[in-house]
């Protein structure tokens, strides 16, 4: 969870939409990874998708502040 938002096990498109909505309201700044994954600026977190059976759900990749996202 981040600021009341569940990051793991969600529909990726729904989570992306929620992140964009919060950024547009000025609640947070977004980071965009090299493969287009959205993240929360300052949290060093990117939303990823992982396979769940025949579908895909969200996962959160947290990284060190000095780490560079290369996909």
Order of alpha helices (4+ residues) and beta strands (2+ residues): alpha-beta-beta-beta-beta
